[in-house]
Amino acid sequence: MSVAQSDPALLDKLVMANRILYDQGVVDGFGHISVRHDSVPGVFLLSCNRAPGLVVRGDIDCFDLDGASVSDSSNRPYLERFIHSEIYRARADVIAVVHSHSPNVIPFGVTGQRLKPIFHMAGFLGGGTAHYDIRDASGNTDLLVRNGELGKYLATALGAHSCVLMRGHGSTTVGASIEQVVYRAIYAEVNARLQSQALGLGPVTYLSEEEAQLAATAIDGQIGRCWDLWQRRIGPIES
Ligand SMILES: [Zn+2]
């Protein structure tokens, strides 16, 4: 199967999403974003082993739900592609996935505290984040989700949440589109920073579940405005 069979616009959007996540400080040399193939069930698009800020069209490969490449390429894949494959297997509603090590989220993962919506921009965190500790599944490891078994464990921990914190590692966020998951990954990091600051000042009043739901619905209709701005900062991408 060739990645050329996917919609070129989707491919371009995935490349742009990689660049935006780097520009917005969610990913650095590590971290990745994937999206389901637009016409082949059980297949998703993900860059090869490249820093997201450098990803171009030719880096995007297709993978099946076992995390195996189904592209005609010899590109080296990301070690942690199983994060994506197992979440797509477990969650039919998920269209795009971001995995990152964004720094402000890390303190929550290691203390077992949940991220909760501190302002309306993070309504998607209503109900709080899920928590995953790789040590519970596999003892002492290098913390990386290197195989399908660990990916399954992560997907189970994620459950129906929009974001799962990974102890001593980072986080994984899911969404119903590239734009939505990029938005969520950016604002999970912003919310983490603000939540840490607020907790240092005193007891915090978070959005109620109903407020969070109403805010998330309102924001979802306006994500395009943010996307246009983030995209403008990147400019044209070389092929
Ligand atoms: Zn990672």
Boltz pocket constraint, residues with backbone or C-beta under 6 A from the ligand:
constraints:
  - pocket:
      binder: B
      contacts: [[A, 31], [A, 80], [A, 99], [A, 100], [A, 101], [A, 144], [A, 169], [A, 170]]
      max_distance: 6.0
